[in-house]
Amino acid sequence: MRVLPQLTFTVTGIGAALMLTAGIATAAGTPLTQDQAEARLIPNGITAESPGNCTDRNNPSCVSYDGILSGTVDGVINLKKASGLDSLTVIGGTEVGHGADGKYSHANGYKIDLRPSPALNSYIRRTFEYVGLREDGFALWKSGSGDLYCDERNHWDIVY
């Protein structure tokens, strides 16, 4: 059973608030270690790339999976399989330096950032429902299961 919190985003150009429910399970799995997450992601063609070439959760130049929820890992694996892409690149995980706070954050393991590509961008935009703009002006798409995909131009910010 999925319990869905309400999130409010302002839709520009319409002048009304759009209520969205993020598809975040209250039991989004268990926190994984770096090694556990990599053991599931890498064999599925999902790799990380960081400017610092490191995995230290306390270094914003790294990409860390330490504490990522198993449901988030499952979501990325499912996205990759459903999209038919050969690979996906994670450019943001649980490391410090992400601006969003709150329960459904990178730090708490619910979010992940993926490098955009023409094929990934096309898949998300044609498969999921466009639901408007986030308060910061970035476009949002929502999957049938309620996961949110935000196009932050230089990456996809995804909430599972």
C-alpha positions as CSV (number, residue, x, y, z in Angstrom):
1,M,0.0,0.0,0.0
2,R,1.4,3.4,-1.0
3,V,0.7,6.4,1.2
4,L,1.1,9.6,-0.8
5,P,1.9,13.0,0.7
6,Q,0.6,16.2,-1.0
7,L,3.0,18.6,-2.5
8,T,2.1,22.0,-3.8
9,F,3.6,23.5,-7.0
10,T,2.7,26.8,-8.6
11,V,1.8,26.5,-12.2
12,T,3.0,29.6,-14.1
13,G,0.7,31.2,-16.6
14,I,-2.4,29.8,-15.1
15,G,-2.3,31.6,-11.8
16,A,-3.6,28.7,-9.7
17,A,-1.9,26.2,-7.5
18,L,-1.7,22.6,-8.7
19,M,-1.9,19.9,-6.1
20,L,0.3,16.9,-6.9
21,T,0.7,13.7,-5.0
22,A,4.2,12.4,-5.1
23,G,4.3,8.6,-5.5
24,I,6.5,8.1,-2.5
25,A,5.8,4.9,-0.5
26,T,6.1,5.3,3.2
27,A,8.0,2.1,3.1
28,A,10.3,2.9,0.2
29,G,12.5,0.1,1.2
30,T,15.5,0.0,3.3
31,P,18.6,2.2,3.3
32,L,21.5,0.6,1.4
33,T,25.2,1.0,1.7
34,Q,27.4,2.2,-1.2
35,D,28.4,-1.4,-2.0
36,Q,24.9,-2.7,-1.8
37,A,23.5,-0.1,-4.2
38,E,26.4,-0.4,-6.6
39,A,25.9,-4.2,-6.6
40,R,22.4,-3.7,-7.9
41,L,22.9,-0.7,-10.2
42,I,26.1,-1.5,-12.1
43,P,24.9,-4.9,-13.4
44,N,21.8,-3.1,-14.7
45,G,23.9,-0.6,-16.7
46,I,23.6,2.3,-14.3
47,T,26.8,3.9,-13.3
48,A,27.8,7.1,-11.3
49,E,30.0,9.9,-12.5
50,S,31.2,12.6,-10.1
51,P,33.6,15.5,-10.6
52,G,35.7,14.2,-7.7
53,N,35.7,10.6,-8.8
54,C,34.6,9.6,-5.3
55,T,31.7,8.3,-3.2
56,D,32.1,10.2,0.1
57,R,28.6,11.2,1.3
58,N,30.1,14.2,3.1
59,N,31.8,15.6,0.0
60,P,29.6,17.5,-2.5
61,S,32.0,16.7,-5.3
62,C,31.2,13.0,-4.9
63,V,28.3,10.9,-5.9
64,S,27.3,8.7,-3.0
65,Y,24.6,6.0,-2.6
66,D,25.2,5.6,1.1
67,G,21.7,5.6,2.6
68,I,19.8,5.5,-0.7
69,L,16.6,3.6,-0.3
70,S,16.1,0.3,-2.0
71,G,12.9,1.6,-3.6
72,T,14.8,4.5,-5.2
73,V,17.3,2.0,-6.6
74,D,14.5,-0.2,-7.9
75,G,12.9,2.9,-9.5
76,V,16.0,3.8,-11.4
77,I,16.5,0.1,-12.5
78,N,12.8,0.0,-13.7
79,L,13.2,3.3,-15.6
80,K,16.3,2.0,-17.4
81,K,14.6,-1.3,-18.3
82,A,11.3,0.4,-19.4
83,S,13.1,3.0,-21.5
84,G,15.2,0.5,-23.3
85,L,18.3,2.6,-22.9
86,D,21.7,0.9,-22.9
87,S,22.8,2.9,-19.8
88,L,22.0,5.6,-17.3
89,T,24.4,7.9,-15.5
90,V,23.8,9.0,-11.9
91,I,25.2,12.4,-11.2
92,G,23.6,13.0,-7.8
93,G,22.8,10.7,-4.9
94,T,22.8,11.1,-1.2
95,E,25.9,13.3,-0.9
96,V,25.7,16.7,0.7
97,G,25.1,19.8,-1.4
98,H,21.6,19.3,-2.7
99,G,19.4,22.3,-2.1
100,A,16.1,20.4,-1.3
101,D,15.5,19.6,2.3
102,G,12.6,17.7,3.9
103,K,11.7,14.1,4.3
104,Y,11.7,13.2,0.6
105,S,15.2,14.5,-0.1
106,H,18.4,13.3,-1.5
107,A,19.9,13.0,2.0
108,N,17.0,10.7,3.0
109,G,17.5,8.5,0.0
110,Y,14.3,9.3,-1.9
111,K,15.8,11.3,-4.7
112,I,18.4,10.7,-7.4
113,D,19.8,12.9,-10.2
114,L,20.4,11.4,-13.7
115,R,22.4,12.9,-16.6
116,P,20.1,13.9,-19.4
117,S,20.4,12.5,-22.8
118,P,18.2,12.9,-25.9
119,A,16.9,9.4,-25.5
120,L,16.1,9.7,-21.8
121,N,14.6,13.1,-22.2
122,S,12.3,11.8,-25.0
123,Y,11.3,8.8,-23.0
124,I,10.3,10.7,-20.0
125,R,8.4,13.4,-21.9
126,R,6.5,11.0,-24.1
127,T,5.7,8.4,-21.4
128,F,4.8,10.4,-18.4
129,E,2.3,13.1,-17.8
130,Y,3.4,16.7,-17.9
131,V,2.0,18.3,-14.7
132,G,3.3,21.9,-14.9
133,L,6.2,23.9,-13.4
134,R,7.7,23.6,-10.0
135,E,7.9,26.8,-8.0
136,D,11.5,27.3,-9.3
137,G,10.3,27.2,-12.9
138,F,11.5,23.7,-13.8
139,A,9.1,21.4,-15.7
140,L,7.6,18.3,-14.0
141,W,6.4,15.0,-15.3
142,K,4.6,12.4,-13.2
143,S,4.6,8.7,-13.8
144,G,1.6,6.5,-13.5
145,S,2.9,5.3,-10.1
146,G,3.3,8.9,-9.0
147,D,7.1,9.3,-9.2
148,L,8.1,12.9,-10.1
149,Y,10.6,13.7,-12.8
150,C,11.9,17.3,-12.8
151,D,13.9,18.6,-15.8
152,E,16.4,20.9,-14.1
153,R,18.1,21.3,-17.6
154,N,21.5,19.9,-16.6
155,H,20.0,16.8,-14.9
156,W,16.8,15.0,-14.1
157,D,15.9,15.3,-10.4
158,I,13.7,12.3,-9.6
159,V,11.7,11.5,-6.5
160,Y,10.7,7.8,-6.0
